[in-house]
């Protein structure tokens, strides 16, 4: 019964992960959890038998326990770092006049809710700092009729920001490429390319600021609002954990 139940939930969460939008990663994690739980229970059963099954069951059981403990420790460490930055920086020097706005999904030619929140945060900063220049980051993905950078430029112009203050970075497909290419634009268009303000959603700021440092400049964070549904929070903070681990691996390999 337990095997059938775990297998059913695993299949259900995999299907939900394939066809849901917004919280697909959360369903994928739940599917993996059910699969690992199933393997763990079977490893305990095998460890109580004799011969090869007992040896294999014990090895599998302790491998699962060891990996689970390591991942749990890493999860706590990474999430502490993510949450320590998710509100942005309380004090940002007025001398910093470069704003890097990181992209998010576009629905046709309309910014998604999360992207609109980022744009609202960027608009507030640029209105308060009339000499600031924004680098708008984001290429064109599946289901998007225009690039994220172009969508952001149109939105900000519609809300009163002059086109001369908006620079597009529309060739990138991930955060590292966004920031690396944005740095080149910053170098060519500002007097002080060593500092910038990064506008993104709170869960994204720790990784964004760290990548900025690895690309040779310091960054302050401005946290945009996030959709209020708790499932979205759980999904994105879990997904960000995986992205931060990937970033650490890239740093180690480099």
N, C-alpha and C positions, 0 to 999 in steps of 0.2 A: 504493500500500500504506500509506504513512504517513498519507494523508488518511483512508482507511478506518479505520485503527487509532485515530487521534485522535478521529474522529467516533464510533466505537464506545464508546470510554472516556468521552467526553463524555455520551453518552446513558445509559450505565450509571451514572455518578455522579449524573446528574440523577434517575434513577429511585430510586437508593439514598437520595438526599437527600429525596425525597418520602415514602418509605415507612419510613425508619429513624427511630428515636427516640434522643435523647441525643447523637448525633454527626452529625445531618443537615446542619448548617452546614459541617462539614468536607467532606462529599461535594459540596456545592454549590460550594465554593471549588475543589475539584479539577476539577469540570465546567467552571467558568469558565477555569481554567488551561489545560485541554485545548483549549478553544475559542480562547483567545488564542494559544496555541502554533500552532494550525492556521492562524490568520490571519497570524501572523508568517512562517511558512514560505511561505505563498502570496504574501505581500508581497515576499519575497526573489525568488521566481520571477518575479513580474510586473515587478520592477525590472530584470530582465535582458532584458526584451523591448524593443520599440520603441514610440514614440508615447505615446498616452494611458495605456496599461498601465504603461509605465515610470514616468511621472510619478506616477500613482496608487499604484503599488507603493512608490516611495520615500517618498511622503508618509505612507502607512500604516505603513511600517516604522519611520520615525523617530517617529511619533506613539506607536506601541506601546512603543518603547524609552524615550521620554521619560516616558510615564505609568508604566511599570514602575519606572523609577529613582526617580521621585517617591514612588510607593507604597511601595517598599522602604525609602526613607529614613524615611517617616512610620511604617512598621511598626516599624522599629528604635527610633525615638524613643518611640513609644507603649508598646511592650512593655517598654522600660527603666523607664518610669514605673509600669507595672502591676506588674512584678516587684519594684520597690523598695518596694511596699506590701503584697505578697501574704502576708507573714508577720504582718501586723498591727503594732501598736505594742508595744514591749517594756515601756514604763512608762506606766501610766495612773493619774492621781491618784485617790486614794480619794474625793475630794470629788465626783467625777462619779458621779451616782446615776441617770442616765437611760440606759436601754438601748433602742436601736432595732434590732429584729430584722427584717431584710429577708426577704421571703417567697420561696418557690420552689414548684415544682409539687407538687400533692397528688394522690394516686391514690385517687379516691373520697373517703374521709374519712381516709385514712392518709397521713402525710407521706412524701414521696419520700426516698430515701437522702440526697440533698444537703440537703434541708430538715431531716431528723433531725440531721445533723451540726451544722447551724446552731443547732438547739434545744439540743443537748448543750453547745455552747459558751456559749450564753446561760444555761443552767441552772447551769453552773459559776460564771459571774460572779455571778449573782443569789444563789447559795448563799453565796458569799464576801462579798457585800455585801447584807445582809438588809434594808437600807433602800431599796434600788434599786427603780425602777419601770420596767417594760418596755412599749414601744409596739410592738405586733405588726402588721407591715405586709403587706398582700396581699389583693387581691380574689378573686373566684371566676372561674376560667377554664374553658375547655372541658375536659370530662372530670373536673371537680372537683365533688363533691356538696355541698361546703361551701367557704367562703372559706378562703384560706390563713391569714388572721389567726385565724379560728375554730379551725382545725386546730391551730395553734400554741398557742392558749390552752388547749385541751383537753389537749394533750400536757404542757404545763408544769404544769397543775393536777394531772394524774395523777402527776407526779413531785415533788409537794410544794410548789409555789409557790402562795401564796394568791391568790385571784381579785382581791382588792383591789389587787394589785401589777401587774395586767395590763390594758393599755388596747389596744383593737382599732382598727386603721385598715384597714377592709375595703372601701374604695371605689376604690382605685387599681389601675391596670393596668401601670404602669411605675415605674422607680426614682425618677425625678424627682417624680412624683406621690406615691409612697410617702413620700419625705422631706419634701416640701412640706406634706402633710397631717399627717405625724407631728409636724412643727414646731408646728403649731397645737395639737395635743394636749399637747405638751411645754409650750408657753406657758401652757396652762390648768391644768396639774397639777403643776408643779415650781417651786421657788423660784429655780432657776438655769437659765433656758432657753437660755443661751449655749453650753453644752457638752453633749456626749452621747457615748456609746459606740455604735458601729455594729457589729453582728454580721452577717457575711456570709462567703461563700467568698472565699478569697484573691484570685482574679483580679478580683473585683468591688469590692474595697476602695478602690482608687485613684479610680475614678469616683464611688463612693458618698461618699467624704470630700470630693471636690471639689464635688459637688452640694450637700452640707451647707454648705460655705463660701459657695456662691452663694446659699443660702437664709438666710444670716445667722447661722450658728452654727458653731463648730468641733467637730470630731469626732475621736475616737480609734477605731482599728480593732481588732477582734478577729477573727482568721481562723479559720473553721471548717475541719474536715478536708474533703478532697475524695476522691471515688472514685478508687481506685488505678489504674484502667485508663489507660494512656498516651494512648489515642485520645481519651478524655474530656478530658484535660488539653489536648491539642492543639486539639480542637474548641472548648472554652470560651475558651481564651486567644486564638484567632483570632477568635472571635465577639465577644469583648470589645474587640478592636481596632476592629472596625466600630462598636461602640456608643460607644467613646470618640471616634472621628471624628465621629459624629453629635452627641455632646455639644459638641465644639469648634465645629461648625457652628452649633448652637443658641446658643452663647455669642456668636459673631461676629454672628449675625443680631440677637440681642437687644441 
